Amino acid sequence: MSLERRTLPSTLSASVPTKYQPNAVMPDVKVLKIGGQSIQDRGRAALFPILDEIVEARRLGIQVVVLSGGGTRARHIYSIASELEMPTGVLASLGKYIPMQNARMLQMLLAKHGGIYILPDDFEKLPLYLQMGCIPVMSGMPPFGYWEKREEGSRIPPHRTDAGVFLSAEFLGCKRALFIKDEDGLHTDDPKKNPSAPLIPRITAKELTAKNLPDVVIERMVVEYLPRAQWCKELQIVNGLKPGQVLAALKGEDVGTIITAT
């Protein structure tokens, strides 16, 4: 009994790509983070005007995905768990609940405008929610949990909410990730401690790493990952306490600081 050589039908073999070509899932979506300590912990006066600008952007047809930071309460958990010498994975698992709470609060405030809270397992439903006109809201904390690796010299999880925002933007194929803080952008030093520190309006990840600044407005891990990204090539930091900055950024304007991959 002989075995016959079988070949794929011509219609199938012709469809097999000769070279891997990645596909941007939703490149036109704007992924932004509302800072926990910098914005949400300040309460109504800081948060409500930002939400109004997000709603206005959605009314203009801009699709927005909102992610939340942790803030002071997350830092408090990290401090206590570190003092108790808990593993980094435990710190990550404990710390994830605060940005989840903040995300739920954001969703409730945006509910009448289509705000909807989603968990990591619902991520694939984003296209449906956006096509329905919703404003998806989720925690910025990446779901590393107990598998979070330890950063040398520290128990604090290196992948926190800034990293989660960047990874979400990269997955969706967005060119830029937006971070809403309480500072005008990236400075040469902490402007709260050194008000005379100059603003850096634009800089590459390599240049920023070389400067080794004492204070960086976003997680250093994100700056490290940026040059290796396939899609998300820019990070934008804007001051949410200045009226109009968030809406301008959502429209694609180069306000605040732009950190580029190259």
PyMOL commands that set and color helices and strands:
alter all, ss='L'
color gray80, all
select helices_A, chain A and resi 10-13+40-42+44-59+72-83+88-95+97-113+120-131+145-147+161-172+205-211+220-228+245-250
alter helices_A, ss='H'
color red, helices_A
select strands_A, chain A and resi 30-34+64-68+115-117+135-139+176-181+186-187+199-200+202-204+234-239+257-260
alter strands_A, ss='S'
color yellow, strands_A
deselect
rebuild
show_as cartoon
